[in-house]
Amino acid sequence: MKRKNMKRLLLAALLCGSGILPVRAADHPLVKDGHAESVIVLRDVSAPGVFAACELADYLEKITGGRPEIRRDPVPGKYPIHLILKSAEAQKIMPAAVYAATKHIQDDGFLLASGKDGMYLYSRLPRGLIYAAYEILKRYGDVRWFYPTEEGEYCPKKKTFTVPEETVVSNPSIPKRFFNLVCYNRGFADEAFKWQLRNNMIVIGNPRYPNFHTYGMYFSEGGHCFSTLLPDDLFDANPELFCLFNGKRYPQSGKIDANGKRIKGTPQANQPCTTNPETLRIMKSNLLHMLTKNGIVDQLSIINNDSQVWCECARCRSIDTLEEKRLFKIGTRYWTLVNELVKTAMEYFPGIDISVLGYQNFQAPPPKDAVLPDKRVMVPVAVHQRCYAHSMDDASCPVNKRFRDYLAAWKKCGIMTGTYEYTNMLPGGRIRYNPLEKIVVGDIQYYHRLKNRIYIDELPPYAAVYNAKRWGRGVMEAQRANFFVHYLQAYFLWDATADFEKVYNDAGSKFYGPAWNEVKTFKQKLSDAFTGSGIHFMYGTSGRALGKCIETPEKEKELLSMLDKALAKTDSNSVYRKRVEYEKECFLDSWSFCAADYRKIRKNNLTVTKNTPVLDGNSDKEVWKNATVVEGFKTMSSNSPADPRTVVKFLYDDKNLYLAVTAMEPSPDKMVSRCSKQDELVWQDNSIELFFAPPAVDGRCVHIVFNALGTLYDTVSLSPPDNDLSYSSGAVVKTRVGGDRWTAEIAIPFSALGLQPKPGEKLPMNVARNRLVSDTVHAAPSSWNSYFHGAEIFNTIEFR
């Protein structure tokens, strides 16, 4: 008996060594010794069905050299692979036990069943049939698609391809799974579309896209659509339909001339007058046109124009609740409008999916007794300013608590919810390259436990068509540089219960080959530096913050040495060598680049000397003559010198820090200074913003804003929207307005900063300016370091 077993094992080893796999009695060969033993029977002749059949045949040929035929009917002597879409005919074709298993399919899930009479691929939706075809290749052929194009593919060769007798029903953990492809020329990302399908993602598209029907794309209309539903062409004749701001009506494009007429070509900037009945009538009419002009849509996506400027007319303001007014929220007016649009869409298209983004100052559900969204819609919460140094359910992260509370509150309201993520809006240098693998998987597993219905992440697709002059390599290669993150997102969105280490090692060993252990060690160290930095990485965090993670050259050298060890494990000119070389290139162009920038700014301390001014708003008096001066502000949009000029001077005494500000202004009569009460929205005026990060506030930031009237806003916050308005700094501001400038003096008590400075002590801080004049809606921002928030990259003042 032992000899027989030994002979079988030896035969198996010999067969494996020659590239021919031993076939168990219960296995059925689709291809054997390079010859097709199967036929693909296309019961579904729709474009997605044909595509699924062709992809399966193409890859079986690529793997084995043998290509099964694609036929409408079985061929005697060939093992049939039936591709079946839900229909009345399906029950007649499938064995009773197999058909009975289809009742367990949910959403765009699928069934794979193989037995002695054939193999069956079944789904209710066309894209599910495509997923099923790829599942054969992944499950039985060990094929992987890490990022778009063949260079991101793992496709091992073998002469014989078999499938065991088994029935598999596979359903998604998160039903609505999207990468919102951004920045590229719309429709021209074919490789990225296929990559999404190969990893069980829903591909968003439009009938105008090439291969829209072939790929079974999900037709979504809308987005930031208010300006589509209410065209700005109506403004000159009907200004009352549009936003009232600072006493004037503005089109959604945001600018008007001296006669109050629209200036064409300016960017989307504000919302319409949402309570005007005629505004609503026009928007509803245009909504129906939008939903039918290119065919019947699968999903309507509703997002306001990308701005926080809302109409200030009495009727619009009257529907804001007292709580919303106190917290600067506009949920009631937003959901009042949206519910009317939803009602219209549902009346004409009862089966349509509707997604309405919880965004900006309506991320949270409306307060008690306010208007709630129609319960037929899904509300993905845009997680601006969430922290990506921690998974969403990490209780140690105070920043993410706000979003956990939002998600719980939406659930309590009975609203289907999820998240809209921003993993590609994190810091970088020449390219974004962030170690988020465990973070995003932890997020998805948490969302699955919450029973979230939708997950969206923005992604610039690799190998797509771009305007290269506008976007550059940092955007065009973002998916390739962060392929592991996006591969794992797709994997766990489909199966959130999978074992992370198993999936991670499977992907890493296949992609990096013999270098995987060294690359894995490098990635762990990189992740430790990222998550252990004490920085809350979020949308818009400066690249200098990434540099702080490896602020010492020794840390950088240690990480580079790990990559050199990985390179030493690979053969020259091998695909694995090229992949590790690219990993090193990404590290140098992101982390090393940012570290060099961070080290440069950390060398500069601004010394502040002692003196005590008497505040009257005059920044040019004698006491300031020898004070430390900061100028050369940079614009936020381009990091170029700001015009008009801003000059800031510093002094201190035992009780206060003093600043004198001179803001040059060619049109002081046009400055917008509307706020006259403490803690109003002063930053929306022509204003100066001060940021301090003293140790006493424990990672938070003291934020003080004042306008030319001397009106003060002060708070302590972890992130821009997370404000504690109960805080009072006790600061005193005096201002003056001159013929070509406005000036201010401010005294900030050290007690409000939890600080009693001694000579040599340092305080991280920043100064910024919002220049807003009456012929525009949005301010021109500039600052000392070209950013506003972000304590980790503040400049430092040192007391002398």
GUGU-468826 format. One line per field, with one value per residue (C-alpha): residue number from 0; residue in one letter; x, y, z. Coordinates in steps of 0.25 Angstrom, whole numbers, padded with zeros to 4 digits, m for minus. Layout:
! GUGU-468826
k NUM/...
r a/...
u X/...
v Y/...
w Z/...
! end
This chain:
! GUGU-468826
k 0/1/2/3/4/5/6/7/8/9/10/11/12/13/14/15/16/17/18/19/20/21/22/23/24/25/26/27/28/29/30/31/32/33/34/35/36/37/38/39/40/41/42/43/44/45/46/47/48/49/50/51/52/53/54/55/56/57/58/59/60/61/62/63/64/65/66/67/68/69/70/71/72/73/74/75/76/77/78/79/80/81/82/83/84/85/86/87/88/89/90/91/92/93/94/95/96/97/98/99/100/101/102/103/104/105/106/107/108/109/110/111/112/113/114/115/116/117/118/119/120/121/122/123/124/125/126/127/128/129/130/131/132/133/134/135/136/137/138/139/140/141/142/143/144/145/146/147/148/149/150/151/152/153/154/155/156/157/158/159/160/161/162/163/164/165/166/167/168/169/170/171/172/173/174/175/176/177/178/179/180/181/182/183/184/185/186/187/188/189/190/191/192/193/194/195/196/197/198/199/200/201/202/203/204/205/206/207/208/209/210/211/212/213/214/215/216/217/218/219/220/221/222/223/224/225/226/227/228/229/230/231/232/233/234/235/236/237/238/239/240/241/242/243/244/245/246/247/248/249/250/251/252/253/254/255/256/257/258/259/260/261/262/263/264/265/266/267/268/269/270/271/272/273/274/275/276/277/278/279/280/281/282/283/284/285/286/287/288/289/290/291/292/293/294/295/296/297/298/299/300/301/302/303/304/305/306/307/308/309/310/311/312/313/314/315/316/317/318/319/320/321/322/323/324/325/326/327/328/329/330/331/332/333/334/335/336/337/338/339/340/341/342/343/344/345/346/347/348/349/350/351/352/353/354/355/356/357/358/359/360/361/362/363/364/365/366/367/368/369/370/371/372/373/374/375/376/377/378/379/380/381/382/383/384/385/386/387/388/389/390/391/392/393/394/395/396/397/398/399/400/401/402/403/404/405/406/407/408/409/410/411/412/413/414/415/416/417/418/419/420/421/422/423/424/425/426/427/428/429/430/431/432/433/434/435/436/437/438/439/440/441/442/443/444/445/446/447/448/449/450/451/452/453/454/455/456/457/458/459/460/461/462/463/464/465/466/467/468/469/470/471/472/473/474/475/476/477/478/479/480/481/482/483/484/485/486/487/488/489/490/491/492/493/494/495/496/497/498/499/500/501/502/503/504/505/506/507/508/509/510/511/512/513/514/515/516/517/518/519/520/521/522/523/524/525/526/527/528/529/530/531/532/533/534/535/536/537/538/539/540/541/542/543/544/545/546/547/548/549/550/551/552/553/554/555/556/557/558/559/560/561/562/563/564/565/566/567/568/569/570/571/572/573/574/575/576/577/578/579/580/581/582/583/584/585/586/587/588/589/590/591/592/593/594/595/596/597/598/599/600/601/602/603/604/605/606/607/608/609/610/611/612/613/614/615/616/617/618/619/620/621/622/623/624/625/626/627/628/629/630/631/632/633/634/635/636/637/638/639/640/641/642/643/644/645/646/647/648/649/650/651/652/653/654/655/656/657/658/659/660/661/662/663/664/665/666/667/668/669/670/671/672/673/674/675/676/677/678/679/680/681/682/683/684/685/686/687/688/689/690/691/692/693/694/695/696/697/698/699/700/701/702/703/704/705/706/707/708/709/710/711/712/713/714/715/716/717/718/719/720/721/722/723/724/725/726/727/728/729/730/731/732/733/734/735/736/737/738/739/740/741/742/743/744/745/746/747/748/749/750/751/752/753/754/755/756/757/758/759/760/761/762/763/764/765/766/767/768/769/770/771/772/773/774/775/776/777/778/779/780/781/782/783/784/785/786/787/788/789/790/791/792/793/794/795/796/797/798/799
r m/k/r/k/n/m/k/r/l/l/l/a/a/l/l/c/g/s/g/i/l/p/v/r/a/a/d/h/p/l/v/k/d/g/h/a/e/s/v/i/v/l/r/d/v/s/a/p/g/v/f/a/a/c/e/l/a/d/y/l/e/k/i/t/g/g/r/p/e/i/r/r/d/p/v/p/g/k/y/p/i/h/l/i/l/k/s/a/e/a/q/k/i/m/p/a/a/v/y/a/a/t/k/h/i/q/d/d/g/f/l/l/a/s/g/k/d/g/m/y/l/y/s/r/l/p/r/g/l/i/y/a/a/y/e/i/l/k/r/y/g/d/v/r/w/f/y/p/t/e/e/g/e/y/c/p/k/k/k/t/f/t/v/p/e/e/t/v/v/s/n/p/s/i/p/k/r/f/f/n/l/v/c/y/n/r/g/f/a/d/e/a/f/k/w/q/l/r/n/n/m/i/v/i/g/n/p/r/y/p/n/f/h/t/y/g/m/y/f/s/e/g/g/h/c/f/s/t/l/l/p/d/d/l/f/d/a/n/p/e/l/f/c/l/f/n/g/k/r/y/p/q/s/g/k/i/d/a/n/g/k/r/i/k/g/t/p/q/a/n/q/p/c/t/t/n/p/e/t/l/r/i/m/k/s/n/l/l/h/m/l/t/k/n/g/i/v/d/q/l/s/i/i/n/n/d/s/q/v/w/c/e/c/a/r/c/r/s/i/d/t/l/e/e/k/r/l/f/k/i/g/t/r/y/w/t/l/v/n/e/l/v/k/t/a/m/e/y/f/p/g/i/d/i/s/v/l/g/y/q/n/f/q/a/p/p/p/k/d/a/v/l/p/d/k/r/v/m/v/p/v/a/v/h/q/r/c/y/a/h/s/m/d/d/a/s/c/p/v/n/k/r/f/r/d/y/l/a/a/w/k/k/c/g/i/m/t/g/t/y/e/y/t/n/m/l/p/g/g/r/i/r/y/n/p/l/e/k/i/v/v/g/d/i/q/y/y/h/r/l/k/n/r/i/y/i/d/e/l/p/p/y/a/a/v/y/n/a/k/r/w/g/r/g/v/m/e/a/q/r/a/n/f/f/v/h/y/l/q/a/y/f/l/w/d/a/t/a/d/f/e/k/v/y/n/d/a/g/s/k/f/y/g/p/a/w/n/e/v/k/t/f/k/q/k/l/s/d/a/f/t/g/s/g/i/h/f/m/y/g/t/s/g/r/a/l/g/k/c/i/e/t/p/e/k/e/k/e/l/l/s/m/l/d/k/a/l/a/k/t/d/s/n/s/v/y/r/k/r/v/e/y/e/k/e/c/f/l/d/s/w/s/f/c/a/a/d/y/r/k/i/r/k/n/n/l/t/v/t/k/n/t/p/v/l/d/g/n/s/d/k/e/v/w/k/n/a/t/v/v/e/g/f/k/t/m/s/s/n/s/p/a/d/p/r/t/v/v/k/f/l/y/d/d/k/n/l/y/l/a/v/t/a/m/e/p/s/p/d/k/m/v/s/r/c/s/k/q/d/e/l/v/w/q/d/n/s/i/e/l/f/f/a/p/p/a/v/d/g/r/c/v/h/i/v/f/n/a/l/g/t/l/y/d/t/v/s/l/s/p/p/d/n/d/l/s/y/s/s/g/a/v/v/k/t/r/v/g/g/d/r/w/t/a/e/i/a/i/p/f/s/a/l/g/l/q/p/k/p/g/e/k/l/p/m/n/v/a/r/n/r/l/v/s/d/t/v/h/a/a/p/s/s/w/n/s/y/f/h/g/a/e/i/f/n/t/i/e/f/r
u 0000/0011/0018/0005/0004/0019/0017/0005/0013/0025/0016/0009/0023/0027/0015/0016/0030/0026/0015/0004/m0004/m0010/m0025/m0033/m0045/m0054/m0047/m0052/m0041/m0045/m0032/m0023/m0009/m0011/m0024/m0037/m0046/m0058/m0067/m0073/m0088/m0093/m0107/m0107/m0104/m0104/m0091/m0086/m0089/m0081/m0070/m0070/m0069/m0057/m0049/m0050/m0046/m0035/m0029/m0030/m0022/m0012/m0010/m0010/m0009/m0023/m0035/m0049/m0059/m0071/m0084/m0099/m0101/m0092/m0083/m0083/m0070/m0067/m0069/m0079/m0077/m0091/m0092/m0106/m0113/m0126/m0137/m0149/m0140/m0130/m0137/m0139/m0124/m0118/m0119/m0129/m0119/m0111/m0123/m0128/m0115/m0117/m0127/m0115/m0110/m0111/m0108/m0098/m0093/m0092/m0092/m0081/m0085/m0077/m0081/m0080/m0090/m0084/m0080/m0091/m0088/m0100/m0104/m0116/m0108/m0099/m0087/m0089/m0087/m0074/m0069/m0072/m0064/m0052/m0054/m0051/m0038/m0035/m0040/m0034/m0023/m0017/m0018/m0018/m0020/m0012/m0014/m0018/m0010/m0002/0009/0000/m0004/0000/m0004/0004/0005/0001/m0003/m0015/m0026/m0036/m0048/m0053/m0067/m0073/m0084/m0080/m0089/m0081/m0088/m0082/m0080/m0083/m0094/m0090/m0075/m0069/m0056/m0060/m0049/m0045/m0035/m0035/m0042/m0055/m0058/m0044/m0039/m0041/m0031/m0036/m0050/m0046/m0037/m0049/m0058/m0046/m0047/m0062/m0064/m0076/m0071/m0078/m0080/m0088/m0094/m0085/m0073/m0066/m0070/m0081/m0090/m0079/m0074/m0088/m0085/m0094/m0100/m0099/m0104/m0102/m0091/m0089/m0101/m0108/m0102/m0107/m0121/m0121/m0113/m0106/m0111/m0123/m0116/m0117/m0132/m0135/m0125/m0135/m0133/m0119/m0111/m0112/m0098/m0094/m0106/m0104/m0109/m0098/m0099/m0093/m0081/m0078/m0075/m0083/m0079/m0081/m0095/m0099/m0098/m0091/m0077/m0076/m0064/m0062/m0062/m0074/m0075/m0088/m0102/m0115/m0127/m0133/m0146/m0150/m0162/m0158/m0144/m0149/m0159/m0147/m0138/m0148/m0151/m0136/m0135/m0144/m0137/m0124/m0129/m0134/m0125/m0115/m0124/m0130/m0120/m0117/m0113/m0116/m0105/m0108/m0097/m0098/m0089/m0075/m0076/m0081/m0087/m0102/m0113/m0115/m0129/m0139/m0147/m0135/m0130/m0144/m0144/m0130/m0133/m0127/m0118/m0113/m0111/m0103/m0094/m0093/m0101/m0111/m0116/m0131/m0131/m0122/m0131/m0143/m0138/m0133/m0145/m0153/m0143/m0144/m0159/m0159/m0148/m0156/m0169/m0164/m0153/m0158/m0146/m0135/m0124/m0122/m0109/m0108/m0095/m0094/m0084/m0078/m0087/m0097/m0089/m0097/m0112/m0121/m0123/m0136/m0149/m0142/m0145/m0139/m0135/m0145/m0142/m0141/m0128/m0114/m0106/m0091/m0083/m0072/m0061/m0053/m0043/m0044/m0031/m0024/m0013/m0024/m0035/m0049/m0052/m0039/m0044/m0030/m0033/m0041/m0042/m0050/m0059/m0067/m0069/m0073/m0083/m0089/m0090/m0097/m0106/m0110/m0113/m0122/m0130/m0133/m0124/m0116/m0102/m0087/m0075/m0068/m0053/m0041/m0029/m0023/m0024/m0013/0001/0012/0023/0025/0016/0006/0010/0004/0004/m0011/m0013/m0017/m0024/m0034/m0036/m0039/m0049/m0056/m0058/m0063/m0073/m0077/m0081/m0089/m0096/m0092/m0098/m0088/m0073/m0067/m0053/m0047/m0036/m0028/m0028/m0014/m0012/m0024/m0023/m0020/m0017/m0002/0001/m0009/m0008/0006/0012/0008/m0007/m0005/0003/m0005/m0012/0001/0009/m0002/m0007/m0007/m0017/m0027/m0025/m0028/m0040/m0046/m0043/m0049/m0061/m0065/m0061/m0059/m0058/m0045/m0032/m0024/m0010/m0014/m0019/m0007/0004/m0003/m0003/0011/0018/0012/0015/0029/0033/0047/0047/0034/0039/0049/0038/0028/0038/0040/0025/0023/0034/0027/0014/0019/0026/0013/0003/0013/0016/0005/0000/m0015/m0013/m0025/m0030/m0021/m0010/0003/0014/0023/0015/0019/0034/0033/0030/0045/0050/0064/0073/0076/0061/0061/0074/0069/0056/0065/0074/0062/0059/0073/0072/0060/0067/0078/0068/0064/0071/0075/0065/0054/0040/0042/0054/0047/0035/0045/0052/0039/0036/0049/0046/0032/0039/0049/0039/0030/0035/0050/0045/0036/0046/0056/0046/0042/0056/0058/0047/0050/0063/0057/0052/0047/0052/0042/0047/0040/0032/0018/0010/m0002/m0013/m0020/m0019/m0006/0004/0015/0017/0030/0029/0028/0040/0050/0040/0042/0035/0029/0025/0026/0012/0010/m0004/m0010/m0014/0000/0010/0014/0016/0003/m0002/m0005/0005/0003/0013/0013/0021/0023/0026/0023/0023/0020/0005/0003/0007/0005/0004/0003/m0003/m0002/m0011/m0009/m0022/m0024/m0039/m0042/m0056/m0059/m0054/m0065/m0067/m0080/m0078/m0080/m0083/m0073/m0071/m0079/m0073/m0062/m0053/m0063/m0060/m0048/m0040/m0027/m0026/m0016/m0012/m0005/m0001/0004/0007/m0004/m0015/m0011/m0010/m0021/m0020/m0024/m0030/m0033/m0039/m0042/m0048/m0045/m0057/m0049/m0059/m0053/m0055/m0047/m0048/m0039/m0040/m0034/m0038/m0044/m0059/m0057/m0058/m0061/m0068/m0068/m0054/m0050/m0036/m0038/m0031/m0032/m0032/m0032/m0032/m0031/m0035/m0026/m0026/m0018/m0018/m0024/m0016/m0018/m0012/m0016/m0012/m0013/m0012/m0002/m0012/m0021/m0010/m0006/0008/0017/0029/0043/0055/0058/0044/0037/0023/0018/0009/0003/m0003/m0012/m0020/m0034/m0035/m0050/m0055/m0069/m0069/m0066/m0071/m0059/m0046/m0032/m0025/m0010/m0001/0012/0015/0005/m0004/m0014/m0017/m0007/0001/0012/0017/0015/0026/0032/0034/0045/0044/0057
v 0000/0009/0007/0010/0023/0026/0023/0033/0044/0042/0042/0055/0062/0058/0063/0076/0078/0077/0087/0077/0076/0063/0062/0057/0048/0060/0070/0074/0079/0092/0090/0078/0077/0090/0085/0091/0080/0090/0099/0112/0112/0126/0126/0141/0148/0162/0170/0167/0152/0152/0160/0150/0138/0145/0149/0134/0128/0138/0136/0121/0122/0131/0122/0108/0111/0104/0113/0107/0111/0120/0114/0116/0101/0090/0081/0066/0062/0076/0080/0091/0104/0111/0126/0129/0142/0142/0138/0128/0119/0118/0107/0098/0098/0097/0084/0086/0086/0097/0105/0105/0111/0123/0128/0132/0142/0156/0169/0167/0154/0141/0126/0116/0102/0090/0076/0064/0070/0083/0097/0108/0123/0130/0144/0153/0165/0165/0170/0159/0149/0156/0155/0140/0138/0145/0137/0124/0130/0135/0123/0112/0119/0128/0140/0154/0168/0178/0190/0193/0188/0175/0180/0180/0166/0152/0141/0128/0118/0103/0093/0088/0096/0088/0092/0083/0079/0090/0100/0114/0126/0139/0152/0166/0171/0185/0186/0199/0199/0210/0217/0230/0232/0246/0256/0248/0251/0245/0231/0228/0219/0205/0198/0204/0200/0185/0186/0189/0178/0168/0172/0172/0187/0194/0202/0216/0221/0228/0222/0232/0224/0213/0199/0205/0193/0183/0185/0186/0199/0206/0219/0230/0244/0257/0260/0274/0277/0290/0298/0288/0288/0303/0309/0322/0326/0330/0340/0353/0352/0345/0349/0346/0331/0332/0334/0346/0349/0362/0369/0365/0354/0345/0334/0320/0324/0334/0348/0360/0373/0387/0386/0373/0365/0351/0350/0337/0327/0328/0315/0309/0316/0317/0311/0316/0322/0309/0314/0322/0313/0317/0312/0299/0297/0299/0290/0279/0281/0280/0268/0260/0264/0260/0247/0243/0250/0239/0227/0223/0224/0214/0224/0239/0246/0259/0268/0283/0292/0291/0303/0306/0320/0319/0329/0339/0344/0345/0333/0324/0328/0326/0311/0309/0304/0311/0300/0301/0316/0314/0303/0309/0297/0298/0283/0287/0296/0286/0274/0282/0284/0270/0263/0271/0266/0252/0252/0256/0246/0235/0239/0236/0226/0217/0208/0218/0218/0231/0235/0249/0253/0257/0268/0281/0287/0276/0264/0261/0258/0270/0273/0268/0273/0277/0272/0258/0252/0244/0229/0224/0230/0226/0237/0234/0243/0251/0249/0262/0264/0249/0244/0233/0231/0222/0213/0219/0210/0213/0219/0225/0235/0247/0253/0241/0240/0251/0243/0230/0239/0244/0230/0225/0237/0234/0220/0224/0233/0220/0225/0216/0221/0219/0228/0236/0234/0243/0234/0241/0254/0252/0258/0255/0261/0259/0247/0242/0229/0226/0213/0211/0196/0193/0206/0204/0189/0193/0203/0194/0183/0193/0199/0184/0182/0195/0190/0202/0201/0209/0212/0222/0226/0236/0230/0236/0224/0218/0217/0226/0238/0251/0266/0264/0278/0280/0268/0262/0249/0251/0249/0240/0230/0231/0217/0210/0216/0212/0199/0191/0200/0200/0185/0182/0192/0185/0171/0174/0182/0169/0160/0168/0155/0151/0149/0161/0155/0143/0153/0163/0152/0145/0158/0163/0149/0149/0163/0165/0150/0147/0161/0161/0158/0170/0179/0175/0179/0192/0194/0191/0201/0212/0209/0211/0224/0229/0224/0227/0241/0247/0255/0253/0252/0257/0263/0275/0272/0278/0269/0275/0267/0254/0259/0260/0245/0243/0256/0251/0246/0233/0229/0231/0223/0212/0211/0212/0201/0192/0194/0192/0178/0175/0179/0169/0158/0160/0157/0168/0171/0163/0168/0168/0176/0187/0187/0189/0200/0207/0205/0212/0223/0226/0227/0236/0245/0246/0243/0247/0259/0264/0261/0270/0281/0279/0280/0293/0300/0294/0301/0315/0320/0334/0341/0350/0361/0367/0380/0385/0393/0401/0396/0406/0399/0406/0397/0407/0414/0414/0402/0393/0399/0388/0377/0364/0364/0354/0357/0350/0343/0332/0329/0315/0313/0314/0316/0329/0343/0348/0362/0371/0370/0366/0369/0364/0368/0361/0366/0360/0362/0354/0354/0354/0351/0364/0364/0376/0374/0383/0378/0386/0388/0396/0396/0398/0403/0389/0381/0371/0372/0367/0360/0369/0358/0349/0335/0338/0333/0344/0335/0337/0352/0360/0355/0351/0337/0332/0318/0314/0299/0301/0287/0290/0288/0274/0273/0283/0297/0310/0317/0333/0341/0355/0365/0380/0383/0376/0365/0353/0338/0328/0313/0301/0290/0277/0279/0291/0287/0282/0294/0297/0310/0310/0314/0328/0334/0347/0353/0368/0374/0388/0392/0404/0405/0415/0419/0408/0398/0393/0390/0383/0381/0369/0364/0349/0345/0334/0328/0325/0317/0310/0316/0324/0327/0327/0331/0320/0314/0312/0313/0307/0316/0322/0335/0335/0345/0344/0356/0358/0370/0373/0369/0354/0343/0336/0341/0340/0333/0334/0331/0331/0317/0315/0307/0310/0298/0287/0289/0280/0289/0303/0312/0314/0327/0327/0336/0344
w 0000/0004/m0010/m0018/m0010/m0013/m0028/m0028/m0021/m0030/m0043/m0037/m0035/m0049/m0055/m0047/m0051/m0066/m0065/m0065/m0053/m0048/m0049/m0038/m0041/m0037/m0045/m0059/m0069/m0077/m0084/m0084/m0089/m0096/m0103/m0100/m0094/m0091/m0099/m0094/m0096/m0097/m0092/m0090/m0103/m0098/m0099/m0085/m0087/m0100/m0093/m0081/m0090/m0098/m0086/m0081/m0094/m0096/m0082/m0083/m0096/m0089/m0078/m0085/m0100/m0102/m0105/m0103/m0114/m0111/m0116/m0114/m0111/m0104/m0113/m0111/m0104/m0099/m0084/m0085/m0077/m0077/m0076/m0071/m0067/m0059/m0068/m0069/m0077/m0066/m0058/m0070/m0073/m0059/m0050/m0039/m0027/m0034/m0038/m0024/m0019/m0027/m0017/m0008/m0018/m0014/m0021/m0032/m0027/m0035/m0034/m0039/m0040/m0046/m0047/m0056/m0066/m0067/m0061/m0058/m0057/m0053/m0048/m0047/m0053/m0066/m0058/m0048/m0060/m0063/m0049/m0049/m0062/m0055/m0042/m0050/m0054/m0040/m0032/m0041/m0049/m0038/m0047/m0041/m0046/m0037/m0046/m0060/m0072/m0074/m0065/m0053/m0056/m0050/m0059/m0057/m0068/m0068/m0079/m0071/m0065/m0056/m0048/m0036/m0034/m0024/m0023/m0019/m0017/m0015/m0011/m0008/0006/0002/m0009/m0016/m0018/m0027/m0031/m0035/m0046/m0046/m0054/m0067/m0080/m0078/m0084/m0088/m0077/m0084/m0076/m0063/m0066/m0068/m0056/m0048/m0054/m0051/m0036/m0035/m0035/m0041/m0053/m0054/m0068/m0078/m0091/m0099/m0093/m0102/m0098/m0088/m0092/m0093/m0079/m0073/m0067/m0057/m0063/m0053/m0055/m0047/m0037/m0034/m0042/m0037/m0048/m0058/m0053/m0052/m0064/m0061/m0075/m0067/m0058/m0065/m0068/m0054/m0044/m0033/m0036/m0031/m0018/m0010/m0004/0003/m0002/m0017/m0026/m0032/m0043/m0039/m0047/m0036/m0042/m0047/m0054/m0049/m0055/m0047/m0060/m0061/m0064/m0072/m0071/m0056/m0048/m0040/m0027/m0020/m0019/m0025/m0017/m0012/m0007/m0019/m0025/m0039/m0036/m0032/m0044/m0053/m0046/m0046/m0061/m0064/m0055/m0064/m0076/m0070/m0066/m0080/m0090/m0091/m0088/m0075/m0063/m0052/m0042/m0039/m0031/m0025/m0019/m0017/m0025/m0019/m0010/0004/0000/0001/m0002/0009/0005/0017/0011/0011/0024/0031/0029/0036/0050/0062/0064/0050/0051/0064/0057/0043/0037/0025/0026/0026/0014/0006/0009/0007/m0008/m0009/m0005/m0016/m0026/m0021/m0021/m0036/m0040/m0033/m0038/m0053/m0050/m0038/m0038/m0039/m0029/m0023/m0015/m0008/m0003/0012/0009/0015/0025/0024/0027/0040/0040/0042/0057/0064/0058/0045/0031/0029/0015/0008/0013/m0001/m0003/0001/0008/0007/0016/0010/0020/0018/0029/0034/0039/0030/0040/0047/0043/0045/0057/0064/0077/0080/0069/0073/0059/0054/0066/0059/0047/0055/0062/0048/0043/0055/0055/0040/0044/0056/0046/0037/0026/0017/0018/0015/0012/0001/0003/m0001/0000/m0012/m0006/0005/0005/m0005/m0012/m0027/m0025/m0015/m0008/0005/0013/0015/0013/0027/0029/0018/0021/0035/0030/0021/0031/0041/0030/0028/0042/0042/0029/0021/0007/m0001/m0002/m0012/m0013/m0023/m0032/m0044/m0053/m0058/m0073/m0076/m0085/m0078/m0080/m0076/m0076/m0065/m0057/m0058/m0053/m0039/m0043/m0055/m0047/m0034/m0036/m0040/m0028/m0018/m0025/m0012/m0005/m0017/m0019/m0005/m0005/m0016/m0010/0004/m0002/m0008/0004/0017/0025/0018/0026/0024/0025/0016/0005/0007/0006/m0006/m0013/m0008/m0011/m0025/m0029/m0022/m0024/m0016/m0011/m0003/0011/0010/0003/0014/0025/0018/0017/0032/0036/0026/0032/0046/0043/0037/0048/0059/0055/0064/0051/0047/0032/0025/0012/0009/0019/0015/0008/0019/0029/0022/0023/0038/0039/0035/0039/0043/0031/0039/0038/0023/0021/0029/0020/0007/0012/0013/m0001/m0005/0002/m0006/m0019/m0016/m0015/m0030/m0043/m0052/m0063/m0056/m0054/m0039/m0040/m0048/m0038/m0026/m0033/m0036/m0021/m0017/m0028/m0021/m0008/m0012/m0020/m0008/0006/0003/m0005/0006/0017/0010/0010/0024/0029/0022/0028/0042/0042/0042/0056/0056/0069/0077/0086/0098/0098/0101/0091/0095/0085/0076/0062/0057/0053/0049/0063/0069/0078/0066/0059/0064/0065/0057/0043/0035/0020/0007/0008/m0002/m0009/m0006/m0020/m0027/m0015/m0022/m0016/m0011/m0016/m0009/0001/0016/0027/0041/0053/0067/0081/0095/0110/0122/0119/0104/0090/0082/0066/0057/0043/0031/0020/0007/0000/m0013/m0011/0004/0001/m0005/0007/0012/0027/0030/0044/0056/0067/0074/0067/0055/0041/0042/0033/0021/0022/0018/0030/0037/0043/0054/0057/0069/0074/0088/0096/0105/0095/0093/0078/0075/0070/0075/0064/0064/0053/0052/0041/0039/0049/0060/0061/0067/0065/0074/0076/0079/0068/0064/0049/0042/0044/0058/0066/0081/0081/0096/0096/0098/0096/0103/0091/0089/0075/0070/0055/0046/0031/0023/0008/0003/0014/0027/0040/0053/0066/0075/0089/0092/0106/0109/0119/0107/0100/0113/0112/0120/0111/0115/0107/0097/0097/0084/0079/0066/0059/0045/0040/0028/0021/0013/0004/0000/m0007/m0011/m0026/m0023/m0015/m0011/m0004/m0009/0002/0005/0017/0024/0019/0007/0016/0027/0036/0040/0052/0048/0037/0045/0045/0059/0067/0078/0090/0094
! end
